[in-house]
Amino acid sequence: MAGLAAERGLEPVVEERQAEVKDFITECNRTLPLYKRISAVEFTAEPLPRNALGKLLRKEGRNLDAAKIKQL
């Protein structure tokens, strides 16, 4: 219950943080060459899949992206 209350209370902060990240990316893209510019950013409330040692499971992350593309 406490986790849900904390998440609900942080929604405006999360939106503010997303706007801050988007502004940062815009600034970076102004100085980067075309082939290095960031073209897409995805924000999610779900944590990235990790193994027992805390390393990212890249293959499972790709599967998540493929599942989203199939739904579109």
mmCIF file of the N, C-alpha and C atoms, coordinates in Angstrom:
data_MODEL
# 
_entry.id   MODEL 
# 
loop_
_atom_site.group_PDB 
_atom_site.id 
_atom_site.type_symbol 
_atom_site.label_atom_id 
_atom_site.label_alt_id 
_atom_site.label_comp_id 
_atom_site.label_asym_id 
_atom_site.label_entity_id 
_atom_site.label_seq_id 
_atom_site.pdbx_PDB_ins_code 
_atom_site.Cartn_x 
_atom_site.Cartn_y 
_atom_site.Cartn_z 
_atom_site.occupancy 
_atom_site.B_iso_or_equiv 
_atom_site.pdbx_formal_charge 
_atom_site.auth_seq_id 
_atom_site.auth_comp_id 
_atom_site.auth_asym_id 
_atom_site.auth_atom_id 
_atom_site.pdbx_PDB_model_num 
ATOM 1   N N  . MET A 1 1  ? 0.813  -1.192  0.000   1.00 0.00 ? 1  MET A N  1 
ATOM 2   C CA . MET A 1 1  ? 0.000  0.000   0.000   1.00 0.00 ? 1  MET A CA 1 
ATOM 3   C C  . MET A 1 1  ? 0.861  1.262   0.000   1.00 0.00 ? 1  MET A C  1 
ATOM 4   N N  . ALA A 1 2  ? 1.918  1.264   0.764   1.00 0.00 ? 2  ALA A N  1 
ATOM 5   C CA . ALA A 1 2  ? 2.765  2.453   0.828   1.00 0.00 ? 2  ALA A CA 1 
ATOM 6   C C  . ALA A 1 2  ? 3.428  2.712   -0.517  1.00 0.00 ? 2  ALA A C  1 
ATOM 7   N N  . GLY A 1 3  ? 3.775  1.642   -1.244  1.00 0.00 ? 3  GLY A N  1 
ATOM 8   C CA . GLY A 1 3  ? 4.389  1.803   -2.560  1.00 0.00 ? 3  GLY A CA 1 
ATOM 9   C C  . GLY A 1 3  ? 3.449  2.461   -3.551  1.00 0.00 ? 3  GLY A C  1 
ATOM 10  N N  . LEU A 1 4  ? 2.178  2.099   -3.512  1.00 0.00 ? 4  LEU A N  1 
ATOM 11  C CA . LEU A 1 4  ? 1.208  2.706   -4.412  1.00 0.00 ? 4  LEU A CA 1 
ATOM 12  C C  . LEU A 1 4  ? 1.027  4.182   -4.121  1.00 0.00 ? 4  LEU A C  1 
ATOM 13  N N  . ALA A 1 5  ? 0.965  4.525   -2.867  1.00 0.00 ? 5  ALA A N  1 
ATOM 14  C CA . ALA A 1 5  ? 0.807  5.929   -2.487  1.00 0.00 ? 5  ALA A CA 1 
ATOM 15  C C  . ALA A 1 5  ? 2.022  6.733   -2.937  1.00 0.00 ? 5  ALA A C  1 
ATOM 16  N N  . ALA A 1 6  ? 3.193  6.154   -2.794  1.00 0.00 ? 6  ALA A N  1 
ATOM 17  C CA . ALA A 1 6  ? 4.411  6.852   -3.199  1.00 0.00 ? 6  ALA A CA 1 
ATOM 18  C C  . ALA A 1 6  ? 4.428  7.059   -4.712  1.00 0.00 ? 6  ALA A C  1 
ATOM 19  N N  . GLU A 1 7  ? 3.997  6.043   -5.457  1.00 0.00 ? 7  GLU A N  1 
ATOM 20  C CA . GLU A 1 7  ? 3.982  6.171   -6.915  1.00 0.00 ? 7  GLU A CA 1 
ATOM 21  C C  . GLU A 1 7  ? 2.996  7.235   -7.361  1.00 0.00 ? 7  GLU A C  1 
ATOM 22  N N  . ARG A 1 8  ? 1.827  7.271   -6.767  1.00 0.00 ? 8  ARG A N  1 
ATOM 23  C CA . ARG A 1 8  ? 0.836  8.266   -7.138  1.00 0.00 ? 8  ARG A CA 1 
ATOM 24  C C  . ARG A 1 8  ? 1.313  9.670   -6.817  1.00 0.00 ? 8  ARG A C  1 
ATOM 25  N N  . GLY A 1 9  ? 2.006  9.816   -5.730  1.00 0.00 ? 9  GLY A N  1 
ATOM 26  C CA . GLY A 1 9  ? 2.499  11.122  -5.338  1.00 0.00 ? 9  GLY A CA 1 
ATOM 27  C C  . GLY A 1 9  ? 3.629  11.624  -6.222  1.00 0.00 ? 9  GLY A C  1 
ATOM 28  N N  . LEU A 1 10 ? 4.307  10.745  -6.927  1.00 0.00 ? 10 LEU A N  1 
ATOM 29  C CA . LEU A 1 10 ? 5.450  11.131  -7.744  1.00 0.00 ? 10 LEU A CA 1 
ATOM 30  C C  . LEU A 1 10 ? 5.091  11.420  -9.194  1.00 0.00 ? 10 LEU A C  1 
ATOM 31  N N  . GLU A 1 11 ? 3.845  11.263  -9.607  1.00 0.00 ? 11 GLU A N  1 
ATOM 32  C CA . GLU A 1 11 ? 3.489  11.440  -11.008 1.00 0.00 ? 11 GLU A CA 1 
ATOM 33  C C  . GLU A 1 11 ? 3.893  12.804  -11.567 1.00 0.00 ? 11 GLU A C  1 
ATOM 34  N N  . PRO A 1 12 ? 3.600  13.922  -10.894 1.00 0.00 ? 12 PRO A N  1 
ATOM 35  C CA . PRO A 1 12 ? 4.033  15.217  -11.444 1.00 0.00 ? 12 PRO A CA 1 
ATOM 36  C C  . PRO A 1 12 ? 5.560  15.320  -11.537 1.00 0.00 ? 12 PRO A C  1 
ATOM 37  N N  . VAL A 1 13 ? 6.253  14.724  -10.598 1.00 0.00 ? 13 VAL A N  1 
ATOM 38  C CA . VAL A 1 13 ? 7.714  14.753  -10.627 1.00 0.00 ? 13 VAL A CA 1 
ATOM 39  C C  . VAL A 1 13 ? 8.230  13.946  -11.816 1.00 0.00 ? 13 VAL A C  1 
ATOM 40  N N  . VAL A 1 14 ? 7.592  12.814  -12.105 1.00 0.00 ? 14 VAL A N  1 
ATOM 41  C CA . VAL A 1 14 ? 8.013  11.975  -13.230 1.00 0.00 ? 14 VAL A CA 1 
ATOM 42  C C  . VAL A 1 14 ? 7.814  12.723  -14.538 1.00 0.00 ? 14 VAL A C  1 
ATOM 43  N N  . GLU A 1 15 ? 6.683  13.382  -14.706 1.00 0.00 ? 15 GLU A N  1 
ATOM 44  C CA . GLU A 1 15 ? 6.437  14.150  -15.925 1.00 0.00 ? 15 GLU A CA 1 
ATOM 45  C C  . GLU A 1 15 ? 7.449  15.278  -16.071 1.00 0.00 ? 15 GLU A C  1 
ATOM 46  N N  . GLU A 1 16 ? 7.777  15.907  -14.969 1.00 0.00 ? 16 GLU A N  1 
ATOM 47  C CA . GLU A 1 16 ? 8.773  16.979  -14.990 1.00 0.00 ? 16 GLU A CA 1 
ATOM 48  C C  . GLU A 1 16 ? 10.139 16.421  -15.390 1.00 0.00 ? 16 GLU A C  1 
ATOM 49  N N  . ARG A 1 17 ? 10.469 15.258  -14.862 1.00 0.00 ? 17 ARG A N  1 
ATOM 50  C CA . ARG A 1 17 ? 11.747 14.620  -15.184 1.00 0.00 ? 17 ARG A CA 1 
ATOM 51  C C  . ARG A 1 17 ? 11.807 14.231  -16.663 1.00 0.00 ? 17 ARG A C  1 
ATOM 52  N N  . GLN A 1 18 ? 10.692 13.748  -17.212 1.00 0.00 ? 18 GLN A N  1 
ATOM 53  C CA . GLN A 1 18 ? 10.639 13.390  -18.626 1.00 0.00 ? 18 GLN A CA 1 
ATOM 54  C C  . GLN A 1 18 ? 10.870 14.621  -19.498 1.00 0.00 ? 18 GLN A C  1 
ATOM 55  N N  . ALA A 1 19 ? 10.270 15.728  -19.115 1.00 0.00 ? 19 ALA A N  1 
ATOM 56  C CA . ALA A 1 19 ? 10.469 16.968  -19.858 1.00 0.00 ? 19 ALA A CA 1 
ATOM 57  C C  . ALA A 1 19 ? 11.926 17.409  -19.784 1.00 0.00 ? 19 ALA A C  1 
ATOM 58  N N  . GLU A 1 20 ? 12.536 17.234  -18.634 1.00 0.00 ? 20 GLU A N  1 
ATOM 59  C CA . GLU A 1 20 ? 13.948 17.593  -18.459 1.00 0.00 ? 20 GLU A CA 1 
ATOM 60  C C  . GLU A 1 20 ? 14.840 16.733  -19.359 1.00 0.00 ? 20 GLU A C  1 
ATOM 61  N N  . VAL A 1 21 ? 14.546 15.445  -19.436 1.00 0.00 ? 21 VAL A N  1 
ATOM 62  C CA . VAL A 1 21 ? 15.322 14.529  -20.291 1.00 0.00 ? 21 VAL A CA 1 
ATOM 63  C C  . VAL A 1 21 ? 15.147 14.905  -21.756 1.00 0.00 ? 21 VAL A C  1 
ATOM 64  N N  . LYS A 1 22 ? 13.924 15.209  -22.165 1.00 0.00 ? 22 LYS A N  1 
ATOM 65  C CA . LYS A 1 22 ? 13.673 15.605  -23.556 1.00 0.00 ? 22 LYS A CA 1 
ATOM 66  C C  . LYS A 1 22 ? 14.424 16.877  -23.906 1.00 0.00 ? 22 LYS A C  1 
ATOM 67  N N  . ASP A 1 23 ? 14.454 17.842  -22.996 1.00 0.00 ? 23 ASP A N  1 
ATOM 68  C CA . ASP A 1 23 ? 15.199 19.077  -23.225 1.00 0.00 ? 23 ASP A CA 1 
ATOM 69  C C  . ASP A 1 23 ? 16.694 18.796  -23.358 1.00 0.00 ? 23 ASP A C  1 
ATOM 70  N N  . PHE A 1 24 ? 17.208 17.905  -22.521 1.00 0.00 ? 24 PHE A N  1 
ATOM 71  C CA . PHE A 1 24 ? 18.619 17.535  -22.584 1.00 0.00 ? 24 PHE A CA 1 
ATOM 72  C C  . PHE A 1 24 ? 18.945 16.893  -23.931 1.00 0.00 ? 24 PHE A C  1 
ATOM 73  N N  . ILE A 1 25 ? 18.074 16.000  -24.402 1.00 0.00 ? 25 ILE A N  1 
ATOM 74  C CA . ILE A 1 25 ? 18.303 15.328  -25.686 1.00 0.00 ? 25 ILE A CA 1 
ATOM 75  C C  . ILE A 1 25 ? 18.277 16.340  -26.827 1.00 0.00 ? 25 ILE A C  1 
ATOM 76  N N  . THR A 1 26 ? 17.366 17.283  -26.763 1.00 0.00 ? 26 THR A N  1 
ATOM 77  C CA . THR A 1 26 ? 17.290 18.329  -27.787 1.00 0.00 ? 26 THR A CA 1 
ATOM 78  C C  . THR A 1 26 ? 18.587 19.121  -27.819 1.00 0.00 ? 26 THR A C  1 
ATOM 79  N N  . GLU A 1 27 ? 19.097 19.488  -26.656 1.00 0.00 ? 27 GLU A N  1 
ATOM 80  C CA . GLU A 1 27 ? 20.364 20.222  -26.582 1.00 0.00 ? 27 GLU A CA 1 
ATOM 81  C C  . GLU A 1 27 ? 21.518 19.401  -27.156 1.00 0.00 ? 27 GLU A C  1 
ATOM 82  N N  . CYS A 1 28 ? 21.578 18.127  -26.811 1.00 0.00 ? 28 CYS A N  1 
ATOM 83  C CA . CYS A 1 28 ? 22.649 17.271  -27.316 1.00 0.00 ? 28 CYS A CA 1 
ATOM 84  C C  . CYS A 1 28 ? 22.571 17.126  -28.831 1.00 0.00 ? 28 CYS A C  1 
ATOM 85  N N  . ASN A 1 29 ? 21.361 16.973  -29.346 1.00 0.00 ? 29 ASN A N  1 
ATOM 86  C CA . ASN A 1 29 ? 21.186 16.777  -30.783 1.00 0.00 ? 29 ASN A CA 1 
ATOM 87  C C  . ASN A 1 29 ? 21.606 17.997  -31.597 1.00 0.00 ? 29 ASN A C  1 
ATOM 88  N N  . ARG A 1 30 ? 21.602 19.156  -30.977 1.00 0.00 ? 30 ARG A N  1 
ATOM 89  C CA . ARG A 1 30 ? 22.034 20.361  -31.698 1.00 0.00 ? 30 ARG A CA 1 
ATOM 90  C C  . ARG A 1 30 ? 23.517 20.320  -32.040 1.00 0.00 ? 30 ARG A C  1 
ATOM 91  N N  . THR A 1 31 ? 24.308 19.648  -31.207 1.00 0.00 ? 31 THR A N  1 
ATOM 92  C CA . THR A 1 31 ? 25.757 19.648  -31.426 1.00 0.00 ? 31 THR A CA 1 
ATOM 93  C C  . THR A 1 31 ? 26.268 18.354  -32.057 1.00 0.00 ? 31 THR A C  1 
ATOM 94  N N  . LEU A 1 32 ? 25.455 17.316  -32.066 1.00 0.00 ? 32 LEU A N  1 
ATOM 95  C CA . LEU A 1 32 ? 25.902 16.032  -32.604 1.00 0.00 ? 32 LEU A CA 1 
ATOM 96  C C  . LEU A 1 32 ? 25.705 15.956  -34.116 1.00 0.00 ? 32 LEU A C  1 
ATOM 97  N N  . PRO A 1 33 ? 26.573 15.212  -34.808 1.00 0.00 ? 33 PRO A N  1 
ATOM 98  C CA . PRO A 1 33 ? 26.334 14.984  -36.233 1.00 0.00 ? 33 PRO A CA 1 
ATOM 99  C C  . PRO A 1 33 ? 25.073 14.143  -36.434 1.00 0.00 ? 33 PRO A C  1 
ATOM 100 N N  . LEU A 1 34 ? 24.517 14.179  -37.628 1.00 0.00 ? 34 LEU A N  1 
ATOM 101 C CA . LEU A 1 34 ? 23.246 13.494  -37.908 1.00 0.00 ? 34 LEU A CA 1 
ATOM 102 C C  . LEU A 1 34 ? 23.265 12.019  -37.554 1.00 0.00 ? 34 LEU A C  1 
ATOM 103 N N  . TYR A 1 35 ? 24.368 11.326  -37.824 1.00 0.00 ? 35 TYR A N  1 
ATOM 104 C CA . TYR A 1 35 ? 24.395 9.886   -37.603 1.00 0.00 ? 35 TYR A CA 1 
ATOM 105 C C  . TYR A 1 35 ? 24.500 9.513   -36.121 1.00 0.00 ? 35 TYR A C  1 
ATOM 106 N N  . LYS A 1 36 ? 24.778 10.481  -35.236 1.00 0.00 ? 36 LYS A N  1 
ATOM 107 C CA . LYS A 1 36 ? 24.886 10.196  -33.810 1.00 0.00 ? 36 LYS A CA 1 
ATOM 108 C C  . LYS A 1 36 ? 23.701 10.724  -32.995 1.00 0.00 ? 36 LYS A C  1 
ATOM 109 N N  . ARG A 1 37 ? 22.767 11.386  -33.638 1.00 0.00 ? 37 ARG A N  1 
ATOM 110 C CA . ARG A 1 37 ? 21.656 11.994  -32.907 1.00 0.00 ? 37 ARG A CA 1 
ATOM 111 C C  . ARG A 1 37 ? 20.700 10.945  -32.353 1.00 0.00 ? 37 ARG A C  1 
ATOM 112 N N  . ILE A 1 38 ? 20.123 11.254  -31.207 1.00 0.00 ? 38 ILE A N  1 
ATOM 113 C CA . ILE A 1 38 ? 19.154 10.372  -30.564 1.00 0.00 ? 38 ILE A CA 1 
ATOM 114 C C  . ILE A 1 38 ? 17.829 10.562  -31.278 1.00 0.00 ? 38 ILE A C  1 
ATOM 115 N N  . SER A 1 39 ? 17.283 9.464   -31.803 1.00 0.00 ? 39 SER A N  1 
ATOM 116 C CA . SER A 1 39 ? 16.064 9.580   -32.604 1.00 0.00 ? 39 SER A CA 1 
ATOM 117 C C  . SER A 1 39 ? 14.805 9.196   -31.832 1.00 0.00 ? 39 SER A C  1 
ATOM 118 N N  . ALA A 1 40 ? 14.941 8.383   -30.774 1.00 0.00 ? 40 ALA A N  1 
ATOM 119 C CA . ALA A 1 40 ? 13.761 7.961   -30.033 1.00 0.00 ? 40 ALA A CA 1 
ATOM 120 C C  . ALA A 1 40 ? 14.128 7.686   -28.583 1.00 0.00 ? 40 ALA A C  1 
ATOM 121 N N  . VAL A 1 41 ? 13.191 7.995   -27.705 1.00 0.00 ? 41 VAL A N  1 
ATOM 122 C CA . VAL A 1 41 ? 13.343 7.720   -26.279 1.00 0.00 ? 41 VAL A CA 1 
ATOM 123 C C  . VAL A 1 41 ? 12.019 7.167   -25.798 1.00 0.00 ? 41 VAL A C  1 
ATOM 124 N N  . GLU A 1 42 ? 12.083 6.130   -24.984 1.00 0.00 ? 42 GLU A N  1 
ATOM 125 C CA . GLU A 1 42 ? 10.864 5.537   -24.455 1.00 0.00 ? 42 GLU A CA 1 
ATOM 126 C C  . GLU A 1 42 ? 10.927 5.549   -22.934 1.00 0.00 ? 42 GLU A C  1 
ATOM 127 N N  . PHE A 1 43 ? 9.887  6.063   -22.314 1.00 0.00 ? 43 PHE A N  1 
ATOM 128 C CA . PHE A 1 43 ? 9.774  6.064   -20.863 1.00 0.00 ? 43 PHE A CA 1 
ATOM 129 C C  . PHE A 1 43 ? 8.798  4.973   -20.467 1.00 0.00 ? 43 PHE A C  1 
ATOM 130 N N  . THR A 1 44 ? 9.138  4.218   -19.451 1.00 0.00 ? 44 THR A N  1 
ATOM 131 C CA . THR A 1 44 ? 8.266  3.159   -18.986 1.00 0.00 ? 44 THR A CA 1 
ATOM 132 C C  . THR A 1 44 ? 8.293  3.097   -17.463 1.00 0.00 ? 44 THR A C  1 
ATOM 133 N N  . ALA A 1 45 ? 7.204  2.642   -16.902 1.00 0.00 ? 45 ALA A N  1 
ATOM 134 C CA . ALA A 1 45 ? 7.140  2.487   -15.450 1.00 0.00 ? 45 ALA A CA 1 
ATOM 135 C C  . ALA A 1 45 ? 7.694  1.141   -15.018 1.00 0.00 ? 45 ALA A C  1 
ATOM 136 N N  . GLU A 1 46 ? 7.825  0.216   -15.961 1.00 0.00 ? 46 GLU A N  1 
ATOM 137 C CA . GLU A 1 46 ? 8.333  -1.123  -15.654 1.00 0.00 ? 46 GLU A CA 1 
ATOM 138 C C  . GLU A 1 46 ? 9.861  -1.106  -15.623 1.00 0.00 ? 46 GLU A C  1 
ATOM 139 N N  . PRO A 1 47 ? 10.472 -1.820  -14.711 1.00 0.00 ? 47 PRO A N  1 
ATOM 140 C CA . PRO A 1 47 ? 11.936 -1.908  -14.719 1.00 0.00 ? 47 PRO A CA 1 
ATOM 141 C C  . PRO A 1 47 ? 12.413 -2.790  -15.868 1.00 0.00 ? 47 PRO A C  1 
ATOM 142 N N  . LEU A 1 48 ? 13.629 -2.573  -16.301 1.00 0.00 ? 48 LEU A N  1 
ATOM 143 C CA . LEU A 1 48 ? 14.203 -3.403  -17.352 1.00 0.00 ? 48 LEU A CA 1 
ATOM 144 C C  . LEU A 1 48 ? 14.494 -4.796  -16.811 1.00 0.00 ? 48 LEU A C  1 
ATOM 145 N N  . PRO A 1 49 ? 14.389 -5.834  -17.668 1.00 0.00 ? 49 PRO A N  1 
ATOM 146 C CA . PRO A 1 49 ? 14.655 -7.195  -17.178 1.00 0.00 ? 49 PRO A CA 1 
ATOM 147 C C  . PRO A 1 49 ? 16.134 -7.375  -16.824 1.00 0.00 ? 49 PRO A C  1 
ATOM 148 N N  . ARG A 1 50 ? 16.384 -7.971  -15.676 1.00 0.00 ? 50 ARG A N  1 
ATOM 149 C CA . ARG A 1 50 ? 17.751 -8.188  -15.194 1.00 0.00 ? 50 ARG A CA 1 
ATOM 150 C C  . ARG A 1 50 ? 17.893 -9.607  -14.666 1.00 0.00 ? 50 ARG A C  1 
ATOM 151 N N  . ASN A 1 51 ? 19.148 -10.095 -14.663 1.00 0.00 ? 51 ASN A N  1 
ATOM 152 C CA . ASN A 1 51 ? 19.408 -11.421 -14.092 1.00 0.00 ? 51 ASN A CA 1 
ATOM 153 C C  . ASN A 1 51 ? 19.721 -11.290 -12.600 1.00 0.00 ? 51 ASN A C  1 
ATOM 154 N N  . ALA A 1 52 ? 20.102 -12.389 -11.976 1.00 0.00 ? 52 ALA A N  1 
ATOM 155 C CA . ALA A 1 52 ? 20.349 -12.396 -10.535 1.00 0.00 ? 52 ALA A CA 1 
ATOM 156 C C  . ALA A 1 52 ? 21.508 -11.490 -10.122 1.00 0.00 ? 52 ALA A C  1 
ATOM 157 N N  . LEU A 1 53 ? 22.456 -11.255 -11.035 1.00 0.00 ? 53 LEU A N  1 
ATOM 158 C CA . LEU A 1 53 ? 23.594 -10.384 -10.732 1.00 0.00 ? 53 LEU A CA 1 
ATOM 159 C C  . LEU A 1 53 ? 23.304 -8.912  -11.024 1.00 0.00 ? 53 LEU A C  1 
ATOM 160 N N  . GLY A 1 54 ? 22.131 -8.633  -11.562 1.00 0.00 ? 54 GLY A N  1 
ATOM 161 C CA . GLY A 1 54 ? 21.758 -7.256  -11.844 1.00 0.00 ? 54 GLY A CA 1 
ATOM 162 C C  . GLY A 1 54 ? 22.102 -6.792  -13.242 1.00 0.00 ? 54 GLY A C  1 
ATOM 163 N N  . LYS A 1 55 ? 22.583 -7.700  -14.092 1.00 0.00 ? 55 LYS A N  1 
ATOM 164 C CA . LYS A 1 55 ? 22.918 -7.324  -15.461 1.00 0.00 ? 55 LYS A CA 1 
ATOM 165 C C  . LYS A 1 55 ? 21.657 -7.305  -16.317 1.00 0.00 ? 55 LYS A C  1 
ATOM 166 N N  . LEU A 1 56 ? 21.648 -6.412  -17.305 1.00 0.00 ? 56 LEU A N  1 
ATOM 167 C CA . LEU A 1 56 ? 20.491 -6.324  -18.192 1.00 0.00 ? 56 LEU A CA 1 
ATOM 168 C C  . LEU A 1 56 ? 20.390 -7.558  -19.067 1.00 0.00 ? 56 LEU A C  1 
ATOM 169 N N  . LEU A 1 57 ? 19.174 -8.050  -19.246 1.00 0.00 ? 57 LEU A N  1 
ATOM 170 C CA . LEU A 1 57 ? 18.906 -9.160  -20.153 1.00 0.00 ? 57 LEU A CA 1 
ATOM 171 C C  . LEU A 1 57 ? 18.501 -8.555  -21.492 1.00 0.00 ? 57 LEU A C  1 
ATOM 172 N N  . ARG A 1 58 ? 19.483 -8.374  -22.372 1.00 0.00 ? 58 ARG A N  1 
ATOM 173 C CA . ARG A 1 58 ? 19.242 -7.669  -23.629 1.00 0.00 ? 58 ARG A CA 1 
ATOM 174 C C  . ARG A 1 58 ? 18.282 -8.411  -24.543 1.00 0.00 ? 58 ARG A C  1 
ATOM 175 N N  . LYS A 1 59 ? 18.394 -9.735  -24.593 1.00 0.00 ? 59 LYS A N  1 
ATOM 176 C CA . LYS A 1 59 ? 17.513 -10.494 -25.487 1.00 0.00 ? 59 LYS A CA 1 
ATOM 177 C C  . LYS A 1 59 ? 16.059 -10.353 -25.070 1.00 0.00 ? 59 LYS A C  1 
ATOM 178 N N  . GLU A 1 60 ? 15.781 -10.377 -23.786 1.00 0.00 ? 60 GLU A N  1 
ATOM 179 C CA . GLU A 1 60 ? 14.407 -10.206 -23.318 1.00 0.00 ? 60 GLU A CA 1 
ATOM 180 C C  . GLU A 1 60 ? 13.921 -8.784  -23.587 1.00 0.00 ? 60 GLU A C  1 
ATOM 181 N N  . GLY A 1 61 ? 14.801 -7.826  -23.515 1.00 0.00 ? 61 GLY A N  1 
ATOM 182 C CA . GLY A 1 61 ? 14.442 -6.452  -23.841 1.00 0.00 ? 61 GLY A CA 1 
ATOM 183 C C  . GLY A 1 61 ? 14.066 -6.312  -25.295 1.00 0.00 ? 61 GLY A C  1 
ATOM 184 N N  . ARG A 1 62 ? 14.774 -7.007  -26.170 1.00 0.00 ? 62 ARG A N  1 
ATOM 185 C CA . ARG A 1 62 ? 14.427 -6.996  -27.594 1.00 0.00 ? 62 ARG A CA 1 
ATOM 186 C C  . ARG A 1 62 ? 13.067 -7.637  -27.819 1.00 0.00 ? 62 ARG A C  1 
ATOM 187 N N  . ASN A 1 63 ? 12.782 -8.701  -27.068 1.00 0.00 ? 63 ASN A N  1 
ATOM 188 C CA . ASN A 1 63 ? 11.489 -9.358  -27.206 1.00 0.00 ? 63 ASN A CA 1 
ATOM 189 C C  . ASN A 1 63 ? 10.360 -8.428  -26.786 1.00 0.00 ? 63 ASN A C  1 
ATOM 190 N N  . LEU A 1 64 ? 10.581 -7.622  -25.765 1.00 0.00 ? 64 LEU A N  1 
ATOM 191 C CA . LEU A 1 64 ? 9.574  -6.656  -25.341 1.00 0.00 ? 64 LEU A CA 1 
ATOM 192 C C  . LEU A 1 64 ? 9.301  -5.660  -26.456 1.00 0.00 ? 64 LEU A C  1 
ATOM 193 N N  . ASP A 1 65 ? 10.357 -5.186  -27.122 1.00 0.00 ? 65 ASP A N  1 
ATOM 194 C CA . ASP A 1 65 ? 10.186 -4.253  -28.227 1.00 0.00 ? 65 ASP A CA 1 
ATOM 195 C C  . ASP A 1 65 ? 9.438  -4.910  -29.383 1.00 0.00 ? 65 ASP A C  1 
ATOM 196 N N  . ALA A 1 66 ? 9.774  -6.141  -29.690 1.00 0.00 ? 66 ALA A N  1 
ATOM 197 C CA . ALA A 1 66 ? 9.110  -6.846  -30.792 1.00 0.00 ? 66 ALA A CA 1 
ATOM 198 C C  . ALA A 1 66 ? 7.632  -7.048  -30.483 1.00 0.00 ? 66 ALA A C  1 
ATOM 199 N N  . ALA A 1 67 ? 7.297  -7.346  -29.250 1.00 0.00 ? 67 ALA A N  1 
ATOM 200 C CA . ALA A 1 67 ? 5.899  -7.532  -28.871 1.00 0.00 ? 67 ALA A CA 1 
ATOM 201 C C  . ALA A 1 67 ? 5.125  -6.225  -29.035 1.00 0.00 ? 67 ALA A C  1 
ATOM 202 N N  . LYS A 1 68 ? 5.728  -5.102  -28.701 1.00 0.00 ? 68 LYS A N  1 
ATOM 203 C CA . LYS A 1 68 ? 5.066  -3.806  -28.846 1.00 0.00 ? 68 LYS A CA 1 
ATOM 204 C C  . LYS A 1 68 ? 4.845  -3.481  -30.322 1.00 0.00 ? 68 LYS A C  1 
ATOM 205 N N  . ILE A 1 69 ? 5.823  -3.819  -31.164 1.00 0.00 ? 69 ILE A N  1 
ATOM 206 C CA . ILE A 1 69 ? 5.694  -3.533  -32.597 1.00 0.00 ? 69 ILE A CA 1 
ATOM 207 C C  . ILE A 1 69 ? 4.574  -4.376  -33.197 1.00 0.00 ? 69 ILE A C  1 
ATOM 208 N N  . LYS A 1 70 ? 4.458  -5.632  -32.793 1.00 0.00 ? 70 LYS A N  1 
ATOM 209 C CA . LYS A 1 70 ? 3.409  -6.495  -33.310 1.00 0.00 ? 70 LYS A CA 1 
ATOM 210 C C  . LYS A 1 70 ? 2.027  -5.986  -32.920 1.00 0.00 ? 70 LYS A C  1 
ATOM 211 N N  . GLN A 1 71 ? 1.907  -5.373  -31.726 1.00 0.00 ? 71 GLN A N  1 
ATOM 212 C CA . GLN A 1 71 ? 0.609  -4.854  -31.286 1.00 0.00 ? 71 GLN A CA 1 
ATOM 213 C C  . GLN A 1 71 ? 0.179  -3.657  -32.108 1.00 0.00 ? 71 GLN A C  1 
ATOM 214 N N  . LEU A 1 72 ? 1.141  -2.892  -32.622 1.00 0.00 ? 72 LEU A N  1 
ATOM 215 C CA . LEU A 1 72 ? 0.802  -1.710  -33.414 1.00 0.00 ? 72 LEU A CA 1 
ATOM 216 C C  . LEU A 1 72 ? 0.289  -2.182  -34.744 1.00 0.00 ? 72 LEU A C  1 
# 
